[in-house]
Amino acid sequence: MSANTDCPDPNAQTLQTLVDELERLRDRVTTLENELTRKDDRIGHLEAELEEAHTENKALEARLEDLEESQSPIEARLDAHEKKLNANKDRVGELQARELEKGAHLLEEHIDNGEIDVVDGRLERIQKDDGESYFRLPESDDPLECDGNVSLSYGDLLPLQQLAKMDEDMLRATTSALPSRLAAKLWKARTDPAVGDNPWRKGSTSVREYVTAGDMKHWIRRQEKGISDDYAKKLVSRTIDALLDLSKSRLAVKKRTQRKNGLEYTERRVLLMDDVDIPGEMAGSGDT
């Protein structure tokens, strides 16, 4: 009976399995060795960077120590300068207070209003005819009279004049009433040639200047774009009331009958009489 040649040799199969497993292990070992080499290179690179950072930190620490050692003398000098400046400021403030109490007028730019120690702690800001602003004790005349005449302090002005000095934004922030703002603008148009659109007219005999209701209506429509003619008429009446109130009745309102195109009509006029005292204006003339 002959041997069966188709059956595989168990020993040969086992050997092949061992060979395959050994090959896989070799590949795995090679892969791990390569990874380890890369990690060793990375660690070496990081150690080099760390060493460089340590070196830089030591240099910065040394620099910081040098700066801290040099800072102390600088701070001491700054403290000394600050004390000297404060002492000089106190001496100047004391001298200014003495001069103000003697009646002097000092330029606003030279005064620290909050640091001056004067009677009642109150100073008044005024403007003189040289265009400069000054501080003084309330109602105190300059004994030397060398800085020019006092034009007016803000508190001396009529409410109408105070509003007329404001710009558009400040005027809106001060009063929300449109007639009051129109009254202020109308007064400014009378006194400030730079405004240009001035409906006031020169008067005669006892009237210094006047503005008619009709001219005022057209002027209001130029100031407030887009309003109707009827609304402008209503604003005329309210603006006239505001003029009288804000001028403390320095202005007058009179009706005048006129003829136009064969028809007779009566029109109101706001009058500034010649003998009325307006702060900052000379009675009997239009000068300010």
C-alpha positions in Angstrom: 0.0 0.0 0.0 1.6 3.3 -1.1 1.8 6.6 1.0 -0.8 9.4 0.4 1.2 12.3 -1.1 -1.8 14.7 -1.1 -1.8 15.3 2.7 0.3 18.3 3.7 3.1 17.9 6.1 2.1 19.2 9.6 5.6 20.1 10.4 6.0 22.1 7.2 2.9 24.1 7.9 4.0 24.9 11.4 7.3 26.1 10.2 5.8 28.4 7.6 3.5 29.9 10.2 6.5 30.6 12.4 8.3 32.1 9.5 5.4 34.4 8.7 5.0 35.5 12.3 8.7 36.2 12.6 8.5 38.4 9.5 5.6 40.4 10.9 7.5 40.8 14.2 10.6 42.1 12.2 8.4 44.6 10.4 6.8 45.8 13.7 10.3 46.1 15.3 11.5 48.1 12.3 8.4 50.4 12.5 8.9 50.9 16.3 12.6 51.6 15.8 11.8 54.3 13.2 9.2 55.9 15.4 11.7 55.8 18.3 14.3 57.5 16.2 11.9 60.3 15.2 10.9 60.8 18.8 14.5 60.9 19.9 15.1 63.6 17.2 12.1 65.5 18.4 13.1 65.3 22.0 16.6 66.5 21.0 15.1 69.5 19.1 12.8 70.4 22.1 15.7 70.1 24.5 17.7 72.5 22.3 14.8 75.0 22.2 14.4 74.7 26.0 18.0 75.3 26.6 17.8 78.4 24.3 14.7 79.6 26.2 16.5 79.1 29.5 19.5 81.2 28.2 17.2 83.9 27.0 15.3 84.0 30.3 18.5 84.3 32.3 19.5 87.3 30.1 16.1 88.9 30.6 16.2 88.3 34.3 19.6 90.0 34.4 18.3 92.9 32.4 15.3 93.2 34.7 17.5 93.3 37.7 19.6 96.1 36.1 16.4 98.1 35.3 15.0 97.6 38.8 18.3 98.9 40.2 18.2 101.9 38.0 14.5 102.6 38.6 14.9 103.6 42.2 17.0 106.7 41.6 14.6 107.8 38.7 11.6 107.4 40.9 13.3 109.4 43.7 14.1 112.2 41.2 10.5 112.1 39.9 9.1 112.3 43.4 11.3 115.3 44.1 10.3 117.0 40.9 6.6 116.4 41.7 6.9 117.8 45.2 8.7 120.8 43.8 6.0 121.4 41.1 3.2 121.0 43.7 4.9 123.5 46.0 5.4 126.0 43.1 1.7 125.5 42.1 0.6 126.2 45.6 2.7 129.3 45.8 1.4 130.6 42.4 -2.2 129.8 43.5 -1.7 131.7 46.7 -0.3 134.7 44.9 -3.2 134.6 42.4 -5.7 134.4 45.2 -4.2 137.5 46.9 -4.2 139.4 43.6 -7.9 138.4 43.0 -8.8 139.5 46.4 -7.2 142.9 45.7 -9.5 143.2 42.7 -7.2 141.9 39.9 -8.5 140.4 36.7 -6.4 137.4 35.7 -6.5 135.6 32.3 -8.6 132.5 32.2 -5.8 130.4 30.7 -3.6 131.2 33.7 -6.1 130.2 36.3 -7.0 126.7 37.7 -10.5 127.6 38.8 -10.9 124.6 41.1 -7.6 125.2 43.0 -7.9 128.9 43.8 -8.8 129.5 47.4 -10.8 132.8 47.6 -13.6 134.2 49.7 -16.7 132.1 49.2 -14.8 130.0 46.7 -16.5 131.9 43.8 -14.9 133.3 40.7 -16.7 135.1 37.9 -15.7 134.6 34.2 -15.8 137.8 32.2 -14.8 138.9 28.7 -13.2 142.2 27.9 -13.0 144.2 24.7 -9.6 142.7 23.9 -11.4 139.4 23.2 -9.8 137.6 26.1 -11.6 135.8 28.9 -10.7 136.7 32.5 -11.5 135.6 36.1 -12.3 138.0 38.9 -14.1 138.0 42.2 -17.8 138.8 41.5 -18.4 142.4 40.6 -14.7 143.3 41.2 -13.2 146.1 39.1 -9.6 145.9 38.0 -7.7 148.5 40.1 -5.0 148.8 37.4 -7.4 149.2 34.5 -4.8 147.9 32.2 -6.6 144.9 30.6 -9.3 146.8 28.7 -13.0 147.4 29.6 -15.2 144.6 30.7 -17.7 143.8 28.0 -20.1 141.6 29.9 -20.2 138.6 32.1 -22.5 135.8 31.1 -24.9 136.5 34.0 -25.4 140.1 33.0 -27.0 139.1 29.7 -30.7 138.8 29.1 -31.9 135.2 28.6 -32.5 136.0 24.9 -28.9 137.1 24.6 -27.6 134.1 26.4 -29.4 131.8 24.1 -28.3 133.8 21.0 -24.6 133.1 22.0 -25.1 129.3 21.8 -24.4 127.1 18.8 -27.2 125.0 17.3 -26.4 121.9 19.3 -26.1 123.7 22.6 -29.3 125.6 21.8 -31.3 122.4 21.2 -29.8 120.9 24.4 -30.8 124.0 26.4 -34.4 124.4 25.2 -36.7 122.0 23.4 -39.2 124.8 22.5 -38.9 125.7 18.8 -40.3 129.3 19.3 -37.5 130.0 21.9 -34.8 128.7 19.6 -36.3 130.8 16.7 -36.3 133.9 19.0 -32.7 133.3 19.9 -31.7 132.9 16.2 -33.7 136.0 15.3 -31.9 138.0 17.9 -28.5 136.7 16.8 -29.4 137.7 13.2 -30.0 141.3 14.4 -26.7 141.5 16.3 -24.3 139.3 14.3 -23.5 140.5 10.8 -22.0 137.1 10.0 -25.5 135.5 10.1 -26.5 137.2 6.9 -30.2 136.5 6.9 -31.4 139.4 8.9 -35.1 140.4 8.7 -34.7 143.4 11.1 -35.1 146.9 9.8 -33.7 150.2 11.0 -36.4 152.3 12.6 -36.9 156.0 12.9 -37.7 158.6 15.6 -38.1 156.6 18.8 -37.7 153.1 17.2 -34.2 151.7 17.0 -35.0 148.6 15.0 -38.1 146.5 14.2 -39.2 143.3 12.4 -42.6 142.8 10.9 -44.7 139.7 11.4 -44.7 139.2 7.6 -40.9 139.3 7.3 -40.7 137.1 10.4 -42.9 134.5 8.7 -40.8 134.3 5.6 -37.6 134.2 7.7 -39.0 131.3 9.7 -39.8 129.4 6.6 -36.2 129.9 5.4 -34.9 128.6 8.8 -37.3 125.6 9.1 -37.4 124.0 5.7 -40.6 122.3 4.6 -43.0 123.9 7.0 -46.3 125.2 5.7 -47.4 128.8 5.5 -50.2 128.2 8.0 -47.8 126.6 10.5 -45.3 129.5 10.0 -48.0 132.0 10.9 -48.6 130.1 14.1 -44.9 130.1 14.8 -44.7 133.8 14.3 -47.2 134.4 17.2 -45.3 131.9 19.5 -41.9 133.4 18.5 -43.1 136.9 19.4 -44.3 135.7 22.8 -40.9 134.1 23.3 -39.1 137.3 22.3 -41.1 139.3 24.9 -40.5 136.7 27.6 -36.8 136.1 27.0 -36.0 139.8 26.6 -37.8 140.5 29.9 -40.2 142.8 28.1 -37.4 144.9 26.6 -39.1 144.5 23.3 -42.6 145.9 22.4 -45.3 144.7 20.0 -47.5 147.2 18.1 -49.9 147.0 15.3 -49.7 149.2 12.2 -52.3 149.7 9.6 -51.0 149.8 6.0 -52.4 149.7 2.5 -51.2 147.4 -0.2 -52.7 146.8 -3.7 -55.6 149.0 -2.7 -56.4 146.9 0.4 -56.0 147.9 4.0 -54.5 145.5 6.5 -53.1 145.5 10.0 -49.7 144.0 10.7 -47.8 143.4 14.0 -44.3 144.7 14.5 -41.8 143.7 17.1 -40.1 147.0 18.2 -36.8 147.7 19.9 -37.3 151.2 21.2 -34.5 153.7 21.2 -34.6 154.3 25.0 -34.6 150.7 26.0 -31.5 149.5 28.0 -30.1 146.3 26.4 -27.0 144.9 28.2 -23.9 145.5 26.0 -25.7 148.0 23.7 -25.7 151.7 23.8 -29.2 153.2 24.1 -29.9 155.5 21.2 -27.8 153.6 18.7 -27.5 150.1 17.1 -23.9 149.7 18.3 -23.0 146.7 20.5 
